[in-house]
Structures are given as structure tokens and as C-alpha cells.
């Protein structure tokens, strides 16, 4: 077994400290860049495929599989390295890699070059997991739900401005958004290089992390606690359902409602505003009032209803009206992250985030292929029943399963490490 350092007490700094502000700004910039390309990447693929929606849906699925396969392989390595060498260098590598990725896509003369760009991005894009590990470094365990929510709000902020800008630029030229995203990511790299402090001091770093620096090794962490294992399954279903949005939203709205890139971009901006309000304003008070368990269950319930409503929406305005409602799904993620982080020791927080990111990558490999194929079959001229909302009905079913499992896993009678004082790695269910 690899040797670990004895963890020092967690810093008492609040989420409003300068270090936390830096990480929020960096995450917002990264997702601003990501949001800029969101309305146009599927259309660029569709352009290469001669405008065929069904074929483009399949190709988008394959691209998603490749990107997440790289995440599955490399995220645990980068997460373990962040525990060993610190968070700062991993964040800088991620930002630089994303900038290179966008340049590849801006210049791509074929699907093959686009594919190379996604491979590069998949290898280096670990900002989310490292950002959450950064938060655990500077925030006490019992206060993590709100800062996790604020980081989610930073994601939303990127999606407020990014898609609207990307949709506008994409209506002019499909390549312009990629150049804008590259400039943002490389600027973010320079910002981090000169501004971002290290959050993990040398005395709190693991002496060796290679035993967890592989995809399957990182997942073994979930076996350390029965409730953690159950929450890992809940998380898997959550992320799998989420892939329906990332994979088919652009093609779905363009096919079903005849939206253009600007329309898609503006609708994604509505998604960003709604997510920012939920994550930045509602999550903290909601978790404080109802607790993490009820927050998780409520978010999953809202998500289930939202996806079913997406599938039923026969008009574009109905789709837009559902967006603020489905945004309430965002209450679940910070509560889920907080519950899981309380069940591992401080020196393993990076490994936990790497393991969670591996779950995200596994569902990211399966989800795009699954939902891309389902959408292609649902709109095929050979389909017996024309049902374009099928991907979202499937997502609703997955979230309903996640909700039912979460009810059982977090039922009264289970206890956290903080409640019992037992080590997080050995705690089981109370009798």
C-alpha cells in the first residue's frame, strides 16, 4: 500500500477567500470557452456529413465516446498527480490543452482533424475534478455544499454568455467560435500562471499516488464505504442522463423546431441563467433548510419531470418554458458531491474527484453513443413510430431509477463519518 502523509487540519479559510475567487474565475472562463463552441460543434460535424441529421447524431456520439475515453484513462492520473504535486500545475496543463484543442478544431479541414482535437481535449481537460479538489483543500467538510454550488454557478455563468456569443459568431462562420474559445483558454492559462496560488501545501500531499493513478484503481475508492458505493451508482445514473443534453440538444432543437445557431445559442444562454440562479442562489439556502439528503432527492425529482417534459414538448416555446424548471435538477449535484466528499479522508480528496470524473467519463463513453443512436433511430424515415423525444424519455427513466436508489441509499439509519467519529475508509451502515 502506498504511503500517505498524515493530513494536517483543513484550512479555515472561507469560500470567499482570494484563492476560491481565483478558482471561480478560472472555471467561469473555461466554461465560457466551452459554451462558445456548444451551439456550433454538432453543426460543423453535420456540415462535414452533408447536412444529414441522423448521420451527424451518430458521429457526435462517436466524438463524445472518444473524448470521454481519454478522460477515463487520464483523469485518474491527473487527479492522483494533483494529490502528489499540487492542484496548480494540473489546472494550468488543462487550460493550455483546451486552448490547443480549440485551435485544432478551428483549422480542421476534415472530421479526422476534428477528432484529433477532441483527443487532445479529452487528455487534458481535468479542470472540473481538480477545481472540486481545490475546494476541499480550502473548505471544511461541513461547509462544502455551498462552494460546490458556487462552482456550478460559474459553469452556468459560462453558459450564459458563451452560447449566445457562439451562436452569433456561428451564424457568420462556423469556425469563428473556435478561435474565440482558443483565445479565452490560452488567456486563462496566463491568468492562472501569474495569479492562481497552490491550495495543497507540501506537508498535506500524498507521498505516492500511483496506486490510484489508473481508471479501475480510482474506482476502488468507492468500495471503502457502503453508502459511498451506493452514491456512486446514483452519480453514474445522474451523469448518464445528463449525456442526453450534451449529445442531442443542438440537433434535436434544430430538427424538431427548425432553430438556427443563434436560436440554439440563446436557448443555451437561458440554460446558463437558470443554472446560475439555482446553483448560486438557491442551493445554499435549500441545503441549509432541508439538508443534503432531501436536496439530493428533490433535485433528482425535478430532473425526472424536466426530461419527460422535454420529450413531450411539441413547440419551441414549450421547450424554453421547461428549461428553468429542469434547472432545479442542479440542486442534486452539490449535495451529492458533499455527501461523497465526507466519506473519504483529506489526503484522498483528489482521488475521489478523479474517481467521480472517471464515472463521468464512463457515462460519457456510453451516453453519447447511446443517445446519438436513439435519436438517429427515432427520426429515421424507416422508423415505424416517429418519436424525436425518445432520448429525453430515456433520460427521464434513468433519473427516476437514480431517485429511487438515492431514497434507499440515504435512508435514515445510515451515518456519516463525521456523525460517528469513525474513519471514513472503514465506516459501514449502522444497525
C-alpha positions in Angstrom: 0.0 0.0 0.0 1.3 3.4 -0.9 2.5 5.6 2.0 0.5 8.8 2.7 1.3 11.9 4.7 -0.6 12.5 7.9 -3.2 15.1 7.0 -2.9 18.5 8.6 -6.1 20.2 9.8 -8.1 21.7 6.9 -7.6 25.4 6.4 -10.2 27.5 8.0 -10.4 29.9 5.0 -13.9 30.6 3.8 -15.2 30.1 0.3 -14.9 33.9 -0.2 -11.1 33.8 0.2 -8.9 35.1 -2.6 -7.9 31.5 -3.6 -11.5 30.5 -4.0 -12.3 33.6 -6.1 -9.4 32.7 -8.4 -10.7 29.2 -9.0 -14.2 30.5 -9.7 -12.9 32.9 -12.3 -10.9 30.2 -14.0 -13.8 27.8 -14.1 -16.1 30.6 -15.5 -13.5 31.4 -18.2 -13.1 27.7 -19.1 -16.9 27.2 -19.4 -17.3 30.4 -21.3 -15.0 29.0 -23.9 -16.8 25.7 -23.8 -20.1 27.5 -24.1 -19.0 29.4 -27.2 -18.5 26.2 -29.2 -21.5 24.3 -27.8 -24.0 25.6 -30.4 -21.8 25.0 -33.4 -19.7 21.8 -33.0 -22.6 19.5 -33.9 -23.4 21.7 -36.9 -19.8 21.6 -38.1 -20.0 17.8 -37.9 -23.3 17.9 -39.8 -21.7 20.1 -42.4 -19.0 17.5 -43.0 -21.8 14.9 -43.3 -23.7 16.8 -46.0 -26.5 18.1 -43.6 -27.7 14.6 -42.6 -29.2 14.9 -39.1 -29.2 11.2 -38.4 -25.7 10.6 -39.6 -24.5 13.7 -37.6 -26.2 12.4 -34.5 -24.2 9.1 -34.8 -20.9 11.0 -35.4 -21.5 13.3 -32.4 -21.9 10.2 -30.3 -18.6 8.7 -31.5 -16.8 12.0 -30.8 -18.3 12.0 -27.3 -17.1 8.5 -26.8 -13.5 9.3 -27.8 -13.3 12.4 -25.7 -14.6 10.6 -22.6 -12.4 7.6 -23.2 -9.4 9.9 -22.9 -10.9 11.4 -19.7 -11.4 7.9 -18.3 -7.8 7.0 -18.9 -6.1 10.2 -17.9 -8.3 11.9 -15.3 -7.3 9.5 -12.5 -3.7 10.0 -13.4 -4.1 13.8 -13.2 -6.2 13.6 -10.1 -3.5 11.5 -8.4 -0.8 13.8 -9.6 -2.7 16.7 -8.1 -2.6 14.9 -4.7 1.1 14.3 -5.1 2.3 17.5 -6.9 -0.4 20.0 -6.1 -3.5 21.4 -7.9 -2.0 24.4 -9.7 0.2 22.6 -12.3 -2.7 20.3 -13.3 -5.1 23.3 -13.8 -2.5 25.1 -15.9 -2.0 22.0 -18.1 -5.7 21.6 -18.5 -6.2 25.2 -19.6 -3.4 25.0 -22.1 -4.6 21.7 -23.5 -8.1 23.2 -24.1 -6.6 26.1 -26.0 -4.7 23.8 -28.3 -7.9 21.7 -28.8 -9.9 24.7 -30.0 -7.1 25.7 -32.4 -7.2 22.2 -33.9 -10.9 22.5 -34.4 -10.7 26.0 -35.9 -8.3 24.7 -38.5 -9.8 21.3 -39.0 -10.3 20.5 -42.8 -12.0 17.2 -42.1 -13.6 15.1 -39.4 -10.3 13.4 -38.8 -8.7 16.7 -37.7 -11.7 17.4 -35.5 -11.3 14.0 -33.9 -7.6 14.8 -33.1 -8.7 18.0 -31.4 -11.2 16.1 -29.2 -8.5 13.6 -28.3 -6.2 16.4 -27.1 -9.0 18.0 -25.1 -10.0 14.6 -23.6 -6.5 14.1 -22.3 -6.0 17.5 -20.7 -9.5 18.7 -19.7 -9.5 17.9 -15.9 -10.5 21.3 -14.7 -13.7 20.2 -13.1 -12.3 17.4 -10.9 -9.2 19.5 -9.9 -11.4 22.5 -9.1 -13.5 20.4 -6.7 -10.4 19.0 -5.1 -9.2 22.6 -4.7 -12.4 23.4 -2.9 -11.9 20.5 -0.5 -8.4 21.9 0.3 -9.7 25.3 1.4 -13.2 24.5 2.8 -14.2 22.5 5.9 -16.2 19.3 5.2 -19.4 20.5 6.7 -19.4 23.7 4.5 -18.7 22.2 1.1 -22.2 22.1 -0.4 -22.4 25.9 -0.9 -19.0 26.3 -2.6 -19.7 23.3 -4.8 -22.8 25.1 -5.7 -20.9 28.3 -6.5 -18.6 26.5 -8.8 -21.6 25.1 -10.5 -22.9 28.7 -10.8 -19.6 29.5 -12.5 -20.3 26.8 -15.0 -23.7 28.4 -15.6 -22.2 31.8 -16.0 -20.0 30.5 -18.8 -23.2 29.2 -20.4 -25.0 32.5 -20.1 -22.6 34.4 -22.3 -20.8 31.7 -24.2 -23.6 30.1 -26.2 -25.1 33.5 -27.1 -21.8 34.7 -28.4 -21.0 31.3 -30.1 -24.4 31.3 -31.7 -24.0 34.8 -33.1 -20.5 34.0 -34.4 -21.5 30.7 -35.7 -24.3 32.3 -37.8 -21.5 34.3 -39.5 -18.9 31.5 -39.8 -18.9 28.1 -38.1 -15.1 28.4 -37.4 -15.2 31.8 -35.6 -16.4 30.4 -32.2 -13.4 28.0 -32.1 -10.9 30.8 -32.5 -12.7 32.8 -29.7 -12.6 29.8 -27.4 -8.9 29.3 -28.1 -8.1 32.9 -27.2 -10.1 32.6 -23.9 -8.4 29.3 -22.9 -4.9 30.5 -23.6 -5.6 33.7 -21.8 -6.9 31.7 -18.9 -3.6 29.8 -18.8 -1.6 33.0 -18.5 -4.0 34.2 -15.8 -3.5 31.1 -13.8 0.2 31.1 -14.2 0.6 34.6 -12.7 -2.3 34.7 -10.3 -3.5 31.2 -9.1 -1.9 30.1 -5.8 -1.4 26.5 -4.8 -4.0 25.1 -2.4 -2.3 21.9 -1.3 0.8 22.5 0.9 3.7 20.0 0.6 3.0 18.6 4.1 -0.5 17.6 3.1 0.4 15.8 -0.2 0.4 12.1 -0.7 3.9 10.7 -0.9 2.8 8.3 -3.6 -0.4 8.2 -5.6 0.4 5.8 -8.3 -1.7 3.0 -6.8 -4.7 5.1 -7.7 -3.4 6.6 -10.9 -5.4 4.2 -13.2 -9.1 4.2 -14.1 -10.0 1.0 -12.3 -7.8 1.8 -9.3 -9.6 5.1 -8.7 -13.0 3.4 -8.8 -11.9 1.1 -6.0 -12.2 4.1 -3.7 -15.9 3.7 -3.8 -15.7 0.3 -2.1 -14.3 1.9 1.1 -17.8 2.9 2.4 -21.1 1.2 1.7 -23.1 4.4 1.4 -20.3 5.9 -0.9 -20.7 2.9 -3.2 -24.5 3.4 -3.4 -24.0 7.1 -4.1 -21.5 6.2 -6.8 -24.3 4.3 -8.6 -26.7 7.3 -8.1 -24.0 9.5 -9.6 -23.5 7.2 -12.6 -27.2 7.3 -13.5 -27.2 11.1 -13.0 -24.3 11.6 -15.4 -25.7 9.1 -17.9 -29.0 11.0 -18.1 -27.0 14.3 -18.4 -25.4 13.0 -21.6 -28.7 13.3 -23.4 -28.4 17.1 -23.2 -24.8 17.3 -24.3 -25.3 14.8 -27.2 -28.6 15.7 -28.9 -29.8 19.1 -27.7 -28.4 21.1 -30.6 -29.5 18.6 -33.3 -32.8 17.9 -31.5 -33.9 21.6 -31.4 -32.7 22.3 -34.9 -34.6 19.2 -36.3 -37.8 19.5 -34.3 -38.2 23.3 -34.0 -36.1 24.4 -37.0 -33.9 26.6 -34.8 -30.7 28.1 -36.2 -27.3 28.5 -34.4 -28.4 31.8 -32.9 -31.6 30.4 -31.6 -29.8 27.4 -30.1 -27.2 29.8 -28.6 -29.8 32.0 -27.0 -31.6 28.9 -25.6 -28.4 27.6 -24.1 -27.9 31.1 -22.5 -31.3 30.6 -20.9 -30.0 27.3 -19.6 -27.0 29.1 -18.2 -29.0 31.8 -16.5 -31.3 29.2 -14.9 -28.4 27.1 -13.8 -26.6 30.1 -12.3 -29.6 31.1 -10.3 -30.2 27.7 -9.0 -26.6 26.9 -8.2 -25.5 30.3 -7.0 -28.7 31.5 -5.2 -30.9 28.5 -4.3 -28.5 25.7 -3.5 -27.0 27.2 -0.3 -30.3 28.1 1.4 -32.1 25.0 0.1 -29.4 22.6 1.5 -29.3 24.6 4.8 -33.1 24.4 5.2 -33.8 20.8 4.0 -30.4 19.1 4.4 -28.3 17.3 1.9 -30.4 14.2 1.6 -33.7 16.0 0.8 -31.8 18.3 -1.6 -30.4 15.3 -3.5 -33.8 13.7 -3.7 -35.6 16.9 -4.7 -33.1 17.7 -7.5 -33.5 14.2 -9.0 -37.3 14.5 -8.9 -37.2 17.8 -10.7 -34.8 16.4 -13.3 -37.0 13.4 -14.0 -40.1 15.7 -14.6 -38.0 18.1 -16.7 -36.6 15.4 -19.1 -40.1 13.9 -19.7 -41.4 17.4 -20.4 -38.5 18.0 -22.9 -39.6 14.8 -24.8 -43.3 15.9 -24.8 -42.6 19.5 -25.9 -44.1 19.9 -29.4 -43.2 23.6 -29.8 -40.0 25.5 -29.2 -41.6 27.9 -26.7 -42.6 24.9 -24.6 -39.0 23.7 -24.6 -37.9 27.1 -23.4 -40.5 27.2 -20.7 -39.3 23.9 -19.3 -35.7 25.0 -19.1 -36.0 27.0 -15.8 -37.9 24.0 -14.3 -35.3 21.4 -15.2 -32.6 23.7 -13.9 -33.8 22.8 -10.4 -32.2 19.4 -11.1 -29.0 21.3 -10.3 -29.8 21.2 -6.6 -28.9 17.5 -6.6 -25.2 17.7 -7.7 -23.7 19.8 -5.0 -25.5 17.8 -2.3 -24.3 14.6 -3.9 -20.7 15.9 -4.1 -20.8 17.0 -0.5 -22.2 13.7 0.8 -19.5 11.8 -1.1 -16.6 14.0 0.0 -17.4 13.5 3.7 -16.7 9.8 3.3 -13.0 9.9 2.4 -10.0 11.4 4.3 -8.4 14.7 3.4 -5.4 13.2 1.5 -7.8 11.3 -0.8 -10.0 14.2 -2.0 -8.2 14.4 -5.3 -8.5 10.7 -5.8 -12.3 11.0 -5.0 -12.7 13.7 -7.6 -10.7 11.7 -10.1 -12.9 8.6 -9.4 -16.0 10.8 -9.8 -14.6 12.1 -13.0 -14.0 8.5 -14.1 -17.7 7.8 -13.6 -18.4 10.9 -15.7 -16.1 9.6 -18.3 -17.6 6.1 -18.3 -21.1 7.5 -18.8 -19.6 9.9 -21.3 -18.4 7.0 -23.4 -21.7 5.1 -23.2 -24.1 8.1 -23.2 -23.2 9.9 -26.5 -23.2 6.6 -28.5 -26.5 5.6 -26.7 -28.4 8.8 -27.1 -26.9 9.6 -30.5 -28.1 6.2 -31.8 -31.5 6.5 -30.1 -32.1 9.9 -31.7 -30.9 8.7 -35.1 -33.3 5.7 -34.9 -36.2 7.9 -33.6 -36.1 10.3 -36.6 -35.2 7.7 -39.3 -37.5 7.5 -42.3 -37.6 3.8 -41.7 -38.8 4.1 -38.1 -42.3 2.7 -37.5 -43.1 5.5 -35.0 -41.6 9.0 -35.4 -40.8 10.0 -31.9 -37.9 12.5 -31.7 -38.4 13.0 -28.0 -37.2 9.4 -27.3 -33.8 10.4 -26.0 -35.3 12.5 -23.3 -37.8 9.9 -22.3 -34.9 7.5 -21.7 -33.1 10.2 -19.7 -36.1 10.7 -17.5 -36.3 6.9 -16.9 -32.6 6.9 -15.8 -33.1 9.7 -13.4 -36.2 8.1 -11.9 -34.1 5.0 -11.2 -31.4 7.2 -9.7 -34.0 8.8 -7.4 -35.4 5.5 -6.2 -31.9 4.3 -5.4 -31.0 7.5 -3.6 -34.0 7.2 -1.4 -32.7 3.8 -0.3 -29.0 4.6 0.0 -29.5 7.8 2.1 -32.4 6.4 4.2 -32.5 7.1 7.9 -30.3 4.7 9.8 -27.1 5.2 7.8 -24.5 7.5 9.3 -21.6 9.6 8.0 -18.0 9.5 9.2 -18.5 12.9 10.8 -21.5 11.7 12.8 -19.8 8.7 14.3 -16.2 9.8 14.5 -15.1 6.6 12.7 -12.6 6.7 9.9 -14.3 7.3 6.6 -12.5 4.4 5.0 -13.9 1.8 7.4 -17.4 3.1 8.3 -20.3 0.8 7.4 -24.0 1.2 7.9 -25.3 1.4 11.4 -27.5 -1.4 12.6 
